[in-house]
Amino acid sequence: MSNILSVVDCQICAIELLLSRYDLKLELISKQEDIPGSYWGESEAGLISNTIYVRKDTPIHSLLHETCHYICMDSVRRQVINTNAEGDYEEENGVCYLQILLADSIPEMGQKRMMEDMDSWGYTFRLGSAEAWFKQDAEDAFSWLKEKNIISANGNILYQLRE
């Protein structure tokens, strides 16, 4: 998976700016350390409270996925989050959709690269790829994000947390 974009490939200031819009903090830890709050282990991002934990080898798709879990979970879960976001199927679809939208906030990533990296990592979608799902089969995810006031009716990101 060395072709997947990692934190080291991106501007930290762009990542921190995006996270700050949601009152999230970025904690960069050393390569030798295990990532606190990482559900998947290895180099995958971790989430504890309002902090996203990463190493330089953490994939950007993983960082944004955990960020989107924080954004999409309700306020009760957000107050006690530690490692496992425990979202349901609808929320998980919303998370995947939102991480594609937010990918444009990181200049080196963008939506197209995000979808390619999601496929390379092993996300699975009914239509066979993240791009096909996003463009042809994600109406439910779009509606869920809109209903939760995370995106507007025309698909613009509102930069607010789910209540």
Backbone as a ProteinNet text record, in pm:
[ID]
protein_1_A
[PRIMARY]
MSNILSVVDCQICAIELLLSRYDLKLELISKQEDIPGSYWGESEAGLISNTIYVRKDTPIHSLLHETCHYICMDSVRRQVINTNAEGDYEEENGVCYLQILLADSIPEMGQKRMMEDMDSWGYTFRLGSAEAWFKQDAEDAFSWLKEKNIISANGNILYQLRE
[TERTIARY]
81.3	0	85.6	205.2	295.1	249.4	160.8	111.4	-1.4	-45.4	-151.3	-91.2	-157.6	-110.9	-112.2	-0.3	14.8	34.3	29.3	46.4	176.3	283.6	413.6	409.3	315.1	303.8	223.4	168.1	73.5	118.6	59.9	86.4	10.6	85.6	24.6	-67.3	-29.2	-112	-250.3	-260.9	-391.4	-476.4	-411.8	-483.1	-531.5	-443.6	-480.4	-591.1	-586.8	-691.8	-827.1	-830.3	-955.5	-1006.7	-920.2	-962.5	-1011.5	-946.5	-985.5	-1127.3	-1173.9	-1310.8	-1414.5	-1371.1	-1459.3	-1414.2	-1330.2	-1276.4	-1202.5	-1136.9	-1053.2	-907	-827.4	-683.3	-610.9	-494.9	-409.3	-291.5	-266	-150.8	-62.6	53.9	150.1	245.2	249.2	335.9	449.5	549.3	668.4	640.9	721.7	709.5	718.4	791.9	812.3	692.5	603.3	491.3	369.7	293.6	161.7	70.9	-23.4	-113.2	-227.1	-236.7	-346.8	-481.9	-578.6	-713.3	-731.6	-633	-644.3	-725.3	-836.5	-922.4	-856.1	-787.9	-727.3	-582.2	-519.8	-379.8	-286.2	-162.2	-58.9	-45.9	-57.2	-40.1	-172.9	-283.6	-415.2	-441.9	-511.8	-541.2	-618.9	-599.6	-672.2	-759.6	-863.1	-955.6	-987.5	-949.5	-985.2	-1028.5	-1149.4	-1205.3	-1205.3	-1149.3	-1148.4	-1008.3	-933.6	-798.4	-784.6	-731	-696.7	-546.8	-510.9	-371.1	-321.1	-205.3	-145.9	6.3	65.2	209.3	229.7	352.6	380.7	339.2	334.9	296.4	146.3	68.6	-77	-138.7	-218.4	-286.5	-384.4	-388.7	-482.3	-626.7	-656.7	-795.3	-834.2	-740.2	-768	-788.7	-703.3	-717.8	-854.9	-894	-1023.6	-1140.4	-1121.8	-1229.6	-1259.6	-1156.4	-1177.3	-1232.4	-1184	-1237.6	-1387	-1425.9	-1567.4	-1652.7	-1596.2	-1671.5	-1702.7	-1604.5	-1624.5	-1734.3	-1730.4	-1828.5	-1968	-1977.2	-2106.5	-2170.7	-2093	-2154.8	-2235.2	-2329.9	-2409.2	-2326.1	-2375.2	-2299	-2274.6	-2364.2	-2346.7	-2225.4	-2216.8	-2101.8	-1974.1	-1985	-1866.7	-1799.3	-1877.7	-1822.6	-1742.1	-1764.5	-1696.1	-1615.1	-1598.4	-1531.8	-1388.9	-1360.1	-1226.1	-1208.2	-1149.1	-1108.4	-1219.1	-1330.9	-1434	-1552.2	-1574.1	-1681	-1820.4	-1833.3	-1958.5	-2076.7	-2054.8	-2164.3	-2241.3	-2364.7	-2444.4	-2415	-2483.7	-2461.6	-2482.4	-2589.5	-2618.2	-2510.2	-2466.4	-2361.3	-2230.3	-2198.2	-2074.9	-2077.2	-2190.4	-2202.1	-2184	-2243.7	-2225.5	-2080.2	-2010.7	-1868.7	-1788.8	-1812.7	-1738.7	-1766.9	-1891	-1926.7	-1859.4	-1867.6	-1810	-1657.9	-1591.6	-1446.3	-1405.8	-1487.1	-1460.3	-1478.2	-1585	-1606.2	-1491.9	-1451.8	-1347.9	-1208.8	-1190.7	-1059.7	-1009.1	-1099	-1057.7	-996.6	-1012.3	-953.5	-803.6	-755.5	-612.9	-559.2	-482.3	-441.5	-380.6	-303.9	-238.2	-334	-449.1	-541.8	-648	-749.9	-860.4	-949.8	-1068	-1168.1	-1126.6	-1072.6	-1035.5	-931.7	-828.4	-723.5	-780.5	-870.8	-932.9	-1002.4	-1081.3	-1154.4	-1058.7	-951.3	-850.6	-785.7	-751.8	-688.9	-785.3	-911.6	-1011.1	-1017.7	-1018.4	-1019.9	-892.9	-777.6	-650.1	-642.5	-697	-691.5	-784.8	-897.2	-989.3	-1129.9	-1167.5	-1308.3	-1387.7	-1505.3	-1585.6	-1720.3	-1760.4	-1886.3	-1959.5	-2092.7	-2174.6	-2138.3	-2106.5	-2078.4	-1931.9	-1853.1	-1716.3	-1607.9	-1644.4	-1542.2	-1604.9	-1518	-1565	-1624.6	-1560.8	-1610.2	-1748.3	-1767.7	-1899	-2005	-1971.3	-2065.2	-2097.7	-1994.9	-2012.1	-2099	-2076.6	-2147.4	-2282.5	-2303.1	-2422.9	-2509.4	-2457.3	-2528.1	-2527.2	-2497.4	-2479.9	-2588.7	-2705	-2812.8	-2851.2	-2847.8	-2882.6	-2781.3	-2653.7	-2549.4	-2564.8	-2590.1	-2611.6	-2730.7	-2840.9	-2962	-2938.5	-2864.8	-2835.6	-2753.6	-2649.4	-2565.6	-2646.4	-2735.3	-2821.2	-2917.9	-2978.9	-3072.5	-3005.3	-2877.9	-2803.2	-2737.3	-2765.8	-2712.9	-2559.4	-2502.4	-2357.7	-2322.7	-2414	-2402.5	-2534.5	-2528.1	-2649.2	-2725.3	-2842.7	-2925.3	-2855	-2761.2	-2688.1	-2551	-2526.2	-2405.4	-2284.5	-2300.7	-2188.2	-2165.5	-2041.4	-2006.4	-2040.6	-2109.5	-2151.5	-2051.5	-1954.4	-1851.2	-1911.9	-2008.3	-2065	-2081.8	-2078	-2092	-2239.9	-2264.6	-2398.7	-2436.2	-2560.6	-2609.5	-2626.1
-119.4	0	125.7	116	232	342.4	311.2	414.3	498.1	463	536.9	661.8	774.8	902.7	900.9	942.5	942.4	1083.8	1096.9	1225.9	1293.2	1216.4	1272.7	1340	1301.6	1355.6	1484.8	1527.1	1639.5	1752	1868.4	1985	1970.5	1960.8	1946.7	2064.6	2184.1	2301.6	2289.7	2229.1	2210	2111	2006	1906.8	1971	2042.9	2108.2	2211.4	2283.8	2381.6	2313.2	2205.4	2131.6	2080.8	2017.1	1962.1	2071.2	2185.9	2294.8	2344.6	2328.2	2370	2287.4	2171.9	2082.7	2069.7	2162.2	2158.5	2028.3	1975	1856.5	1897.8	1819.9	1843.3	1729	1758.8	1658.8	1632.4	1505.3	1466.5	1375.7	1427	1351.3	1280.7	1149.3	1072.7	1009	962.4	909.4	773.5	742.2	618.4	493.6	503.5	388.1	357.6	452.2	436	372.5	297.1	253.5	375.8	379.7	494.5	478.7	569.6	562.5	573.5	496	506	450.5	376.2	320.4	191.5	190	71.9	-39.7	-3.3	-101.6	-133.5	-53.5	-77.9	-32.4	-82.3	-48	103.9	153.6	297.1	373.1	305.2	366.7	469.8	576.3	686.4	638.9	711.4	683.8	801.8	773.8	877.7	856.6	953.5	956.3	1098.8	1109.7	1240.3	1325.8	1445.7	1531.1	1538.1	1429.3	1425.4	1311.2	1344.7	1246.3	1220	1094.3	1053.9	991.7	1037.5	986.6	978.5	901.7	903.4	953.5	977.5	1023.3	921.4	792.5	687.5	658.6	735.3	716	760.3	674.1	712.8	829.2	921.2	1034.1	985	879.6	829.7	785.6	730	685.6	805.4	905.2	1028.4	1091.2	1101.4	1163	1073.3	942.7	852.7	870.7	874.2	894.2	1034.1	1132.8	1269.5	1270.1	1202.4	1200.3	1122.2	1019.5	951.4	1050.3	1129.8	1229	1328.5	1374.6	1470.5	1409.1	1283.4	1219.8	1153.1	1127.6	1064.7	1168.5	1120.3	1214.2	1266.4	1370.9	1439.2	1351.1	1258.9	1168.6	1078.1	1014.8	928.4	1010.1	1130.6	1215.5	1245.6	1256.2	1287.6	1172.8	1050.3	934.6	854.2	905.9	829.3	792.5	665.2	613.9	490.1	508.4	401.6	351.7	304.7	244.4	340	389.1	486.1	425.5	295.1	222.2	277.8	332.5	383.3	272.8	302	204.3	213.5	131.2	121.7	257	326.7	455.6	558.8	560.4	653.3	620.3	492.9	452.5	498.9	487.6	537.7	689.2	758.5	902.9	940.5	865.7	888.2	874.5	767.9	745.5	856.9	897.2	1004.1	1135.8	1168.3	1292.7	1294	1180.9	1180.5	1209.3	1169.3	1202.4	1352.9	1409.4	1553.9	1632.6	1592.9	1666.3	1649.6	1551.9	1528.3	1650.3	1732.2	1853	1957.3	1941.3	2033.7	2011	1900.1	1867.4	1870.5	1974.7	1996.8	1875.2	1796.6	1682.1	1564.8	1567.9	1454.9	1475.2	1548.5	1566.2	1443.1	1461.6	1355.1	1233.9	1256.3	1143.5	1055.3	1117.2	1040.2	969.3	1035.1	971.4	842.4	848.8	729.9	619.3	655.2	555.9	491.4	573.5	520.6	433	470.3	387.1	249.5	247	119.2	39.2	105.5	37.1	-22.6	47.9	-0.3	-118.5	-120	-231.8	-198.2	-69	-36.2	-110.1	-158.4	-230.9	-161.5	-157.4	-93.8	-184	-179.4	-265.6	-255	-135.6	-117.5	-142.1	-185.9	-227.3	-124.7	2.7	104.7	220.7	293.9	410.9	513.9	533.6	633.3	596.6	470.9	428.9	446.6	407.7	425.4	573.2	657.5	799.5	866.7	832	898.6	836.9	707.7	639.9	573.4	557.5	472.6	527.8	653.1	706.9	806.5	796.6	889	880.6	759.8	742.7	812.1	803.5	870.5	1022	1072	1215.3	1262.5	1190.1	1227.4	1224.2	1123.5	1112.4	1231.8	1268.9	1384.6	1514	1525.9	1644.9	1649.2	1537.3	1528.5	1563.5	1528.4	1554.4	1692.8	1774	1910.6	1915.5	1817.5	1812.8	1870.2	1850.8	1914.4	1983.8	2076.5	2148.8	2068.6	2119	2052	2041.2	2132.3	2124.1	2056.9	1997.4	1918	1992.8	2119.6	2194.1	2151.1	2143.1	2108.2	2226.2	2199.1	2304.8	2327.1	2240.6	2252.4	2262.8	2174.6	2165	2018.7	1992.1	1857.4	1817.8	1689.3	1638.2	1665.6	1702.2	1729.6	1601.3
0	0	0	-48.5	-46.9	-141.6	-234.4	-325.1	-264.2	-145.4	-77.8	-13.1	-32.2	21.4	173.6	232.7	378.6	430.6	561.5	628	583.2	571.3	532.9	395.4	310.9	175.3	169.1	280.2	279.8	372	348.6	432.8	565.2	674.2	806.2	835.9	791.5	820.8	756.3	638.7	573.9	653.1	703	784.3	914.1	980.7	1106.8	1087.1	977.7	949.4	933.8	858	840.6	975.3	1051.5	1180.2	1274.7	1271.8	1362.3	1333.5	1211.4	1178.2	1254.7	1303.8	1380.4	1526.1	1571.4	1707.4	1737.7	1635.9	1650.6	1655.5	1726.6	1733	1663.1	1607.8	1545.3	1636.9	1664.2	1745.3	1660	1623	1542.8	1637.7	1629.8	1718.7	1639.6	1709.6	1641.8	1578.1	1479.4	1401.1	1490.2	1598.6	1684.9	1774.3	1790.7	1883	1816.3	1896	1852.4	1854.2	1763.8	1754.2	1855.6	1951.4	2048.6	1977.3	2022.3	1968.7	1829.1	1777	1641.9	1645.4	1577.3	1571.8	1492.3	1383.3	1292.6	1326.3	1412.2	1445.3	1334.3	1340.3	1241.8	1228.5	1106.3	1081.1	1074.7	1101	1087.1	1197.8	1161.2	1253.3	1375.2	1484.3	1607.1	1646	1723.2	1767.3	1915.3	1995.7	2137.9	2169.4	2223.3	2254.4	2127	2131.8	2012	1950.5	1961.6	1906.9	1807.2	1691	1588.5	1602.1	1623.4	1639.6	1510	1465	1341.4	1356	1266.8	1244.8	1102.5	1065.9	930	825.3	862.6	767.7	768.6	843.8	847.4	715.4	653.1	528.9	552.7	458.3	467.4	468.4	391.9	393.2	533.6	608.9	745.1	837.4	825.3	903.9	878.6	751.9	720.4	761.8	755.5	796.8	945.2	1027.4	1171.4	1199.7	1126.2	1138	1109	1002.5	963.5	1062.2	1124.5	1230.5	1342.7	1380.8	1485.8	1445.8	1322.9	1272.8	1270.2	1229.2	1203.8	1325.5	1430.2	1547.4	1626.6	1703	1783	1900.1	1961.3	2066.4	2188.4	2217.6	2331.6	2308.9	2194.1	2162.7	2150.9	2098.5	2080.4	2214.4	2319.8	2452.1	2511.6	2467.1	2525.3	2423.8	2304.1	2198.5	2240	2224.1	2246.8	2160	2043.3	1952	1859.2	1911.4	1828.2	1813.2	1692	1667	1681.8	1661.9	1682.4	1604.3	1487.4	1407.1	1338	1300.3	1227.1	1076.7	1000.1	856.1	786.8	821.4	758.3	790.1	915.8	954.1	881.2	871.1	802	656.4	590.2	452.4	448.9	545.8	554.6	575.7	660.3	686.5	557.2	482.5	357.6	256.2	246.1	153.2	193.8	323	370.7	355.9	378	363.3	219.3	123.8	-16.1	-37.6	17.5	4.5	69.3	188.5	261.3	200.5	116	54	-21.8	-74.5	-146.7	-53.3	77.8	174.9	193.2	143.6	151.6	9.3	-23.6	-162.6	-232.4	-160.5	-223.4	-246.5	-184.2	-191.3	-299.6	-271.7	-366.6	-372.5	-427.2	-429.1	-511.7	-629.1	-715.5	-647.8	-592.8	-524.8	-402.3	-330	-213.8	-254.9	-360.6	-403.5	-448.4	-515.1	-555.9	-433.8	-334.5	-213.4	-133.7	-130.7	-62.2	-128.1	-260.4	-332.3	-305.6	-309.2	-285.5	-145.4	-47.6	90.8	112.2	40.3	52.8	96.3	92.2	114.7	6.9	41.2	-58	-77.6	-203.5	-242.4	-340.6	-337.1	-423.2	-571.1	-617.5	-760	-794	-697.3	-726.5	-701.6	-686.1	-659.1	-582.8	-513.9	-440	-535.7	-649.7	-744.8	-798.2	-835.8	-886.5	-778.1	-655.4	-544.8	-524.5	-516.9	-489.9	-596.2	-722.1	-832.2	-866	-833.3	-881.5	-774.7	-652.6	-557.4	-414.8	-396.9	-261.6	-222.1	-284.4	-251.7	-104.9	-49.3	91.5	182.4	148.6	227.7	219.2	98.8	77.9	162.1	154.9	229.3	379.4	426.2	569.1	616.2	540.9	576.2	575	477.8	469.1	587.6	620	732.7	865.6	879.5	1002.7	1002.6	899.3	886.4	880.4	812.7	792.4	655	559.6	427.8	396	302.6	261	155.7	117.8	17.8	-117.7	-145.2	-271.8	-255.7	-138.1	-118.4	-66.5	-28.8	28.3	173.3	211.1	347.8	438.7	548.9	641.1	754.8	768.2	872.7	1012.1	1037.9	1171.2	1207.4	1335.3	1386.6	1393.4	1380.1	1403	1548.5	1568.5	1705.8	1782.6
[MASK]
+++++++++++++++++++++++++++++++++++++++++++++++++++++++++++++++++++++++++++++++++++++++++++++++++++++++++++++++++++++++++++++++++++++++++++++++++++++++++++++++++++

